[in-house]
Amino acid sequence: MLNKKIYLYVGIAFILLNLASCKTPEMVEKIANANVPEQYNSSQDTINSGKMKWEDYFADPYLKSLIDTALKNNQELNITLQEIEIARNEIRVRKGEYLPFLGIKGSAGLDKVGRYTSKGANDATTDIKPDTEMPEPLPDYMIGAYASWEVDIWGKLHNAKKSAVSRYLATVEGKNFVITNLIAEIANSYYELLALDNQLNLVKQNIDIQNNALKIVKLLKESARSNELAVKRFEAQVLNTQSLQFTIEQRIVETENKINFLLGRYPQPIERDVTIFNNLSLENISAGLPSELLANRPDIKQAELDLAAAKLDIKVAKARFYPSLGISAGIGFQAFNPSYLIKTPQSLLYSIAGDLVAPLINRNAIKATYYNANAKQIQAVYNYERTILNAYVEVANQLSMIKNMSKTYDFKSKQVDALNTSVIISNDLFRSARADYMEVLLTQRDALESEFDLIEAKMKLMNAKVNIYKALGGGWN
């Protein structure tokens, strides 16, 4: 009769548990589109410059030294390394959840109950052993071990661990992306610094040229071949160029300090060779195939791993609708006197139990978690697709930049040559009174601006070299 009741209760429990889990919401998983065009514009490259090590891609020894220092000291990179450690520890947490928990426990207490209670009356009339009454108050000593284990029937705990692993790997790719950006930022700042140095030298040269022109104008005024207005206009030009010198010097200080910040150190001079700027070249840069971005770009791989983790989170959330099976057990010794603890079997105690639990009514919190997991998975899909699209666009933009800025640089070089020649001609004409001072001033100003533009164009070319390397996923490996 007792066995029939047990079977009846167990059967009712299973029916209720089945009812609790049979109405699990179903979601349609969104599939990410990872297809990319077969090539960039009309590029036929099969070699990918992004696969080169940064030590080989950048030839300047001073730049190499700066990058090497930054990879050791940069605070943002070191913060990212700690995020990796946090993610690694999260794996340990998830792994521990599906392994049995085992612990030890010891306790001591004192219990005094009222005599006019059922327990007090029972203790008063009960002997611990013949002719030995129950102590009052009653001490209680216990020592034992206990264990608990949730049987991972639906893979909830294992999927949670896999999700943690994917997020850990995503943080590693995040670190690689930080490295790529850090190298690019240092290289761009370094080339900007070289450009500013050359602009400063250009300004100083022009100040000397303009001072000489001012002396000539003063001499011409003394010989009545010019006037005070021309002298003042030439003086104003010299003063304007001198003020430009200090503006550039301030930009040099700020750029040096920016590099020092990226290197994780306080302001100090940045070693560099100013003379190499005009000889810098793009050399051979190859973009390879767009499909290689999926393997080369750390941000794409990070987005892919985040997507994998989000898919596993859905499985974890879905498993919460199903029954969970837990097993618990304990064994130890308990007595009112420590000397009796080792007397068995009288002081021995043990227990074992299993429980099967499933949500039946008011599952709103579980549903909300499940819906959120699905929404985050869809977000991860869109983020993955957006990251791929952004990577392709960045490469395409930089390839176009290299092509167009190369042409711009060539035309700017010809413009500079023409204007420098015109400066010589205008000075000769002014001395022979066949040109007025305004023509000389405007020609000098145009020549200076064109040389500034040429340096800017060269800097943009070098920035394009850096940015295409970054866009192709270079630097981290």
C-alpha positions as CSV (number, residue, x, y, z in Angstrom):
1,M,0.0,0.0,0.0
2,L,2.8,2.4,0.9
3,N,4.7,1.6,-2.3
4,K,1.5,2.4,-4.3
5,K,1.3,5.8,-2.7
6,I,4.9,6.5,-3.4
7,Y,4.4,5.6,-7.0
8,L,1.3,7.8,-7.2
9,Y,3.1,10.8,-5.7
10,V,6.0,10.4,-8.1
11,G,3.7,10.0,-11.0
12,I,1.8,13.2,-10.1
13,A,5.1,15.0,-9.7
14,F,6.3,14.0,-13.2
15,I,3.0,15.1,-14.7
16,L,3.2,18.5,-13.1
17,L,6.8,18.8,-14.2
18,N,5.9,17.8,-17.7
19,L,3.1,20.4,-17.7
20,A,5.6,23.0,-16.5
21,S,8.0,22.4,-19.3
22,C,5.7,21.7,-22.3
23,K,4.9,25.3,-23.0
24,T,8.4,26.6,-23.7
25,P,8.3,29.6,-26.1
26,E,9.9,29.0,-29.4
27,M,12.2,31.5,-31.1
28,V,13.5,31.7,-34.7
29,E,17.2,32.0,-34.7
30,K,18.6,34.8,-37.0
31,I,21.4,33.6,-39.2
32,A,24.3,36.1,-39.8
33,N,25.2,37.0,-43.4
34,A,29.0,36.8,-43.6
35,N,29.3,37.1,-47.4
36,V,31.6,39.8,-48.7
37,P,32.4,40.9,-52.3
38,E,35.0,39.0,-54.1
39,Q,37.4,41.9,-54.4
40,Y,37.9,45.6,-53.5
41,N,36.8,47.8,-56.4
42,S,39.0,46.6,-59.3
43,S,41.9,45.3,-57.1
44,Q,43.4,42.0,-58.2
45,D,45.7,41.6,-55.2
46,T,46.2,38.1,-53.8
47,I,48.9,39.1,-51.2
48,N,47.7,40.7,-48.0
49,S,49.9,43.3,-46.4
50,G,47.9,43.0,-43.2
51,K,49.5,39.7,-42.5
52,M,52.9,41.3,-42.2
53,K,54.4,41.8,-38.7
54,W,54.5,45.4,-37.7
55,E,58.3,45.1,-37.3
56,D,58.5,44.4,-41.0
57,Y,55.8,46.8,-42.2
58,F,57.4,49.9,-40.5
59,A,61.1,50.4,-41.4
60,D,61.9,53.5,-39.2
61,P,63.9,52.3,-36.2
62,Y,62.7,55.2,-34.1
63,L,59.0,54.3,-34.8
64,K,59.7,50.7,-34.0
65,S,61.1,51.6,-30.7
66,L,58.1,53.7,-29.8
67,I,55.7,50.9,-30.7
68,D,57.7,48.4,-28.7
69,T,57.6,50.6,-25.6
70,A,53.8,51.2,-26.0
71,L,53.1,47.5,-26.2
72,K,54.7,47.1,-22.8
73,N,53.5,50.2,-21.0
74,N,50.2,51.4,-22.5
75,Q,47.6,51.6,-19.8
76,E,44.6,50.9,-22.0
77,L,46.3,47.7,-23.2
78,N,47.1,46.7,-19.7
79,I,43.5,47.3,-18.7
80,T,42.4,45.0,-21.5
81,L,44.7,42.3,-20.3
82,Q,43.0,42.4,-16.9
83,E,39.6,42.1,-18.7
84,I,41.0,38.9,-20.2
85,E,41.9,37.7,-16.7
86,I,38.3,38.5,-15.5
87,A,36.9,36.5,-18.4
88,R,39.2,33.6,-17.7
89,N,38.0,33.5,-14.1
90,E,34.4,33.5,-15.3
91,I,35.1,30.2,-17.1
92,R,36.2,28.8,-13.7
93,V,33.0,30.0,-12.1
94,R,30.9,28.3,-14.8
95,K,32.9,25.1,-14.7
96,G,32.5,24.9,-11.0
97,E,28.7,25.1,-11.2
98,Y,28.2,21.7,-12.9
99,L,30.7,19.9,-10.7
100,P,29.7,18.6,-7.2
101,F,30.0,20.9,-4.3
102,L,31.7,19.3,-1.3
103,G,32.3,21.0,2.1
104,I,32.8,20.3,5.7
105,K,30.9,21.7,8.6
106,G,31.4,21.9,12.4
107,S,29.0,23.4,14.9
108,A,28.5,23.8,18.7
109,G,25.5,25.0,20.6
110,L,23.5,25.0,23.7
111,D,19.8,24.3,23.9
112,K,17.4,25.0,26.9
113,V,13.7,24.3,26.3
114,G,10.9,24.9,28.6
115,R,9.9,21.9,30.9
116,Y,6.2,22.4,30.1
117,T,6.6,21.7,26.4
118,S,6.4,18.4,24.7
119,K,10.1,18.4,24.0
120,G,11.0,19.5,27.5
121,A,8.7,17.0,29.1
122,N,10.1,14.2,26.9
123,D,13.7,15.2,27.7
124,A,12.9,15.2,31.4
125,T,11.7,11.6,31.3
126,T,14.4,10.2,29.0
127,D,17.7,8.9,30.1
128,I,20.7,9.1,27.8
129,K,21.7,5.8,29.1
130,P,20.7,3.8,32.2
131,D,20.8,6.0,35.3
132,T,22.0,9.0,33.3
133,E,19.5,11.8,32.8
134,M,19.4,14.1,29.8
135,P,21.6,17.1,30.4
136,E,19.9,20.4,31.0
137,P,20.7,22.7,29.2
138,L,21.6,20.4,26.4
139,P,24.9,20.9,24.5
140,D,25.1,20.0,20.9
141,Y,28.3,19.3,18.9
142,M,28.4,18.3,15.3
143,I,31.1,17.7,12.7
144,G,30.5,16.3,9.2
145,A,30.7,16.7,5.5
146,Y,28.1,17.6,3.0
147,A,27.7,17.6,-0.8
148,S,25.3,18.9,-3.4
149,W,25.1,18.5,-7.2
150,E,22.8,19.7,-9.8
151,V,22.6,17.1,-12.6
152,D,23.0,19.0,-15.9
153,I,20.2,17.1,-17.7
154,W,19.5,19.8,-20.3
155,G,23.1,21.1,-20.8
156,K,22.3,24.4,-19.1
157,L,25.5,24.5,-17.0
158,H,27.7,23.2,-19.8
159,N,26.3,25.7,-22.3
160,A,26.9,28.5,-19.7
161,K,30.5,27.4,-19.5
162,K,30.8,27.3,-23.3
163,S,29.4,30.8,-23.5
164,A,32.0,32.0,-20.9
165,V,34.7,30.4,-23.1
166,S,33.5,32.3,-26.2
167,R,33.4,35.5,-24.3
168,Y,36.9,34.9,-23.0
169,L,38.2,34.3,-26.5
170,A,36.3,37.5,-27.5
171,T,38.2,39.5,-25.0
172,V,41.5,38.1,-26.4
173,E,40.4,39.3,-29.8
174,G,39.5,42.6,-28.2
175,K,43.0,42.9,-26.9
176,N,44.3,42.2,-30.4
177,F,42.1,45.0,-31.7
178,V,43.5,47.4,-29.1
179,I,47.0,46.5,-30.2
180,T,46.1,47.2,-33.9
181,N,44.6,50.6,-33.0
182,L,47.5,51.4,-30.7
183,I,50.1,50.7,-33.3
184,A,48.1,52.7,-35.9
185,E,47.7,55.7,-33.5
186,I,51.3,55.8,-32.7
187,A,52.4,55.6,-36.3
188,N,50.0,58.3,-37.4
189,S,51.1,60.6,-34.6
190,Y,54.8,59.9,-35.5
191,Y,54.3,60.8,-39.1
192,E,52.3,63.9,-38.1
193,L,55.3,64.9,-35.9
194,L,57.7,64.5,-38.8
195,A,55.4,66.6,-41.0
196,L,55.3,69.3,-38.3
197,D,59.1,69.3,-38.1
198,N,59.3,69.8,-41.8
199,Q,56.7,72.6,-41.7
200,L,58.7,74.3,-38.9
201,N,61.9,74.1,-41.0
202,L,60.0,75.5,-44.0
203,V,58.7,78.4,-41.9
204,K,62.2,79.2,-40.6
205,Q,63.6,79.2,-44.1
206,N,60.8,81.5,-45.3
207,I,61.4,83.8,-42.4
208,D,65.0,84.2,-43.5
209,I,63.9,84.7,-47.1
210,Q,61.3,87.3,-46.1
211,N,63.8,89.1,-43.9
212,N,66.1,89.4,-46.9
213,A,63.2,90.7,-49.0
214,L,62.4,93.2,-46.3
215,K,66.0,94.5,-46.3
216,I,65.9,94.9,-50.1
217,V,62.6,96.8,-49.8
218,K,64.1,99.1,-47.3
219,L,67.1,99.7,-49.5
220,L,64.8,100.4,-52.4
221,K,62.9,102.9,-50.3
222,E,66.1,104.7,-49.4
223,S,66.8,105.0,-53.1
224,A,63.3,106.3,-53.7
225,R,62.4,103.2,-55.8
226,S,59.8,102.0,-53.2
227,N,57.7,103.5,-50.4
228,E,56.9,103.1,-46.7
229,L,53.7,101.1,-47.5
230,A,55.7,98.4,-49.2
231,V,58.1,98.2,-46.2
232,K,55.1,97.8,-43.8
233,R,53.5,95.1,-45.9
234,F,56.7,93.2,-46.0
235,E,57.2,93.6,-42.2
236,A,53.6,92.3,-41.7
237,Q,54.3,89.3,-43.8
238,V,57.5,88.5,-41.7
239,L,55.5,88.9,-38.4
240,N,52.7,86.6,-39.7
241,T,55.2,83.9,-40.6
242,Q,57.0,84.3,-37.2
243,S,53.6,83.8,-35.4
244,L,53.0,80.7,-37.5
245,Q,56.3,79.3,-36.3
246,F,55.1,79.3,-32.7
247,T,51.8,77.8,-33.6
248,I,53.6,74.9,-35.2
249,E,56.0,74.6,-32.2
250,Q,52.9,74.3,-29.9
251,R,51.5,71.5,-32.2
252,I,54.8,69.7,-32.0
253,V,54.7,69.8,-28.2
254,E,51.1,68.5,-28.1
255,T,51.9,65.7,-30.6
256,E,55.0,64.6,-28.7
257,N,52.9,64.5,-25.5
258,K,50.2,62.5,-27.2
259,I,52.8,59.9,-28.2
260,N,54.2,59.9,-24.7
261,F,50.8,59.3,-23.3
262,L,50.3,56.3,-25.6
263,L,53.6,55.0,-24.4
264,G,52.5,55.3,-20.8
265,R,55.1,57.9,-19.7
266,Y,55.5,61.5,-18.8
267,P,56.4,64.2,-21.4
268,Q,59.9,63.9,-22.9
269,P,61.4,64.6,-26.3
270,I,60.6,62.0,-29.0
271,E,63.6,60.8,-30.9
272,R,63.2,61.0,-34.6
273,D,65.0,61.6,-37.9
274,V,63.4,64.7,-39.5
275,T,65.4,64.3,-42.8
276,I,63.7,61.0,-43.8
277,F,60.2,62.5,-44.2
278,N,60.6,63.5,-47.9
279,N,62.0,60.1,-48.7
280,L,59.2,58.1,-47.2
281,S,57.4,55.9,-49.7
282,L,54.3,53.7,-49.7
283,E,56.2,50.8,-51.2
284,N,54.1,47.9,-52.3
285,I,50.8,47.7,-50.4
286,S,48.5,44.8,-51.2
287,A,44.9,44.4,-49.9
288,G,44.4,40.8,-50.7
289,L,40.9,39.3,-50.8
290,P,38.0,40.7,-48.8
291,S,37.2,37.2,-47.4
292,E,40.6,37.4,-45.6
293,L,39.1,40.1,-43.3
294,L,37.1,37.5,-41.5
295,A,40.3,35.9,-40.3
296,N,42.6,38.9,-40.0
297,R,40.4,41.6,-38.4
298,P,40.3,41.1,-34.6
299,D,37.1,43.1,-34.3
300,I,35.3,40.7,-36.7
301,K,36.5,37.7,-34.8
302,Q,35.4,39.3,-31.6
303,A,32.0,40.0,-32.9
304,E,31.8,36.4,-34.2
305,L,32.7,35.0,-30.8
306,D,30.2,37.3,-29.1
307,L,27.5,36.0,-31.5
308,A,28.5,32.4,-30.6
309,A,28.1,33.2,-26.9
310,A,24.8,34.9,-27.4
311,K,23.5,31.7,-29.1
312,L,24.6,29.6,-26.2
313,D,22.9,32.1,-23.8
314,I,19.6,31.3,-25.5
315,K,20.0,27.6,-24.8
316,V,20.8,28.4,-21.2
317,A,17.8,30.6,-20.8
318,K,15.6,27.9,-22.5
319,A,16.8,25.2,-20.2
320,R,15.4,27.1,-17.2
321,F,11.9,26.1,-18.4
322,Y,12.7,22.4,-17.9
323,P,12.9,20.5,-14.6
324,S,16.2,20.6,-12.7
325,L,17.4,17.6,-10.7
326,G,19.4,18.2,-7.6
327,I,21.1,15.7,-5.3
328,S,22.3,16.4,-1.8
329,A,23.9,14.3,0.8
330,G,25.6,14.6,4.2
331,I,27.4,12.5,6.7
332,G,28.9,13.3,10.2
333,F,28.8,12.9,13.9
334,Q,26.6,14.6,16.4
335,A,26.4,14.3,20.2
336,F,25.8,16.4,23.3
337,N,29.3,15.6,24.6
338,P,32.5,15.8,22.4
339,S,33.7,12.5,23.9
340,Y,30.7,10.8,22.4
341,L,31.3,12.0,18.8
342,I,33.5,9.0,18.0
343,K,31.1,6.5,19.4
344,T,29.4,4.9,16.5
345,P,26.8,4.1,15.3
346,Q,25.0,6.0,18.1
347,S,26.5,9.5,17.1
348,L,26.5,8.8,13.3
349,L,24.2,10.8,11.1
350,Y,23.7,10.8,7.4
351,S,21.2,12.0,4.8
352,I,20.7,11.7,1.1
353,A,18.0,13.4,-1.0
354,G,17.0,14.2,-4.5
355,D,14.7,16.9,-5.7
356,L,13.2,17.6,-9.1
357,V,12.0,21.1,-9.5
358,A,10.4,23.0,-12.4
359,P,8.5,26.3,-12.7
360,L,4.8,25.9,-13.0
361,I,3.0,29.2,-12.4
362,N,4.3,32.8,-12.9
363,R,7.2,32.1,-15.2
364,N,7.4,35.8,-16.3
365,A,11.0,36.2,-15.0
366,I,12.2,33.2,-16.9
367,K,10.3,34.2,-20.1
368,A,11.8,37.7,-19.8
369,T,15.3,36.3,-19.5
370,Y,14.6,34.0,-22.5
371,Y,13.3,36.9,-24.6
372,N,16.2,39.1,-23.6
373,A,18.7,36.4,-24.6
374,N,17.0,36.1,-28.0
375,A,17.1,39.9,-28.5
376,K,20.8,40.0,-27.6
377,Q,21.4,37.2,-30.1
378,I,19.8,39.3,-32.8
379,Q,21.8,42.3,-31.7
380,A,24.9,40.2,-32.0
381,V,24.0,39.1,-35.5
382,Y,23.5,42.7,-36.6
383,N,26.8,43.8,-34.9
384,Y,28.7,41.0,-36.6
385,E,27.3,42.0,-40.0
386,R,28.0,45.7,-39.3
387,T,31.5,44.9,-38.3
388,I,32.2,43.0,-41.5
389,L,30.6,45.8,-43.6
390,N,32.6,48.5,-41.7
391,A,35.9,46.5,-42.3
392,Y,35.3,46.3,-46.0
393,V,34.4,50.0,-46.3
394,E,37.5,51.0,-44.4
395,V,39.8,49.0,-46.7
396,A,38.0,50.3,-49.8
397,N,38.3,53.9,-48.5
398,Q,42.0,53.6,-47.8
399,L,42.7,52.1,-51.1
400,S,41.0,55.0,-52.8
401,M,42.8,57.4,-50.5
402,I,46.2,56.0,-51.5
403,K,45.3,56.2,-55.2
404,N,43.9,59.8,-55.1
405,M,46.5,61.2,-52.6
406,S,49.3,59.9,-54.7
407,K,48.0,61.8,-57.7
408,T,47.4,64.9,-55.4
409,Y,51.0,64.7,-54.2
410,D,52.4,64.6,-57.7
411,F,50.4,67.7,-58.7
412,K,51.3,69.5,-55.5
413,S,55.0,68.8,-56.2
414,K,54.7,70.4,-59.6
415,Q,52.8,73.3,-58.1
416,V,55.5,73.9,-55.6
417,D,58.2,73.9,-58.3
418,A,56.2,76.4,-60.4
419,L,55.6,78.7,-57.4
420,N,59.2,78.6,-56.2
421,T,60.3,79.6,-59.7
422,S,57.7,82.4,-59.7
423,V,59.1,83.7,-56.4
424,I,62.5,84.1,-58.0
425,I,61.0,85.8,-61.0
426,S,58.8,88.1,-59.0
427,N,61.8,89.2,-56.9
428,D,63.8,89.9,-60.0
429,L,61.0,91.9,-61.6
430,F,60.5,93.9,-58.4
431,R,64.2,94.9,-58.2
432,S,63.9,96.1,-61.8
433,A,60.7,97.9,-61.1
434,R,58.7,95.8,-63.5
435,A,56.5,94.3,-60.8
436,D,54.9,95.9,-57.7
437,Y,55.4,94.6,-54.1
438,M,52.0,93.1,-53.9
439,E,52.9,90.6,-56.7
440,V,55.9,89.6,-54.7
441,L,54.0,89.2,-51.5
442,L,51.2,87.2,-53.0
443,T,53.7,85.0,-54.8
444,Q,55.6,84.3,-51.6
445,R,52.4,83.6,-49.7
446,D,51.2,81.2,-52.4
447,A,54.6,79.4,-52.5
448,L,54.6,79.0,-48.7
449,E,51.0,77.6,-48.7
450,S,51.7,75.2,-51.5
451,E,54.7,73.8,-49.7
452,F,52.6,73.4,-46.6
453,D,50.0,71.6,-48.7
454,L,52.7,69.3,-50.1
455,I,53.8,68.3,-46.6
456,E,50.2,67.8,-45.6
457,A,49.7,65.6,-48.7
458,K,52.7,63.5,-47.8
459,M,51.5,63.1,-44.3
460,K,48.1,61.9,-45.5
461,L,49.8,59.4,-47.8
462,M,51.7,58.0,-44.8
463,N,48.5,58.0,-42.8
464,A,46.9,56.0,-45.6
465,K,49.8,53.5,-45.4
466,V,49.1,53.2,-41.6
467,N,45.3,53.1,-41.9
468,I,45.3,50.4,-44.7
469,Y,47.5,48.3,-42.5
470,K,45.0,48.8,-39.6
471,A,42.0,48.2,-41.9
472,L,43.4,44.9,-43.1
473,G,43.8,43.7,-39.5
474,G,47.6,44.1,-39.3
475,G,49.7,44.6,-36.2
476,W,48.3,42.2,-33.6
477,N,50.0,39.1,-34.9
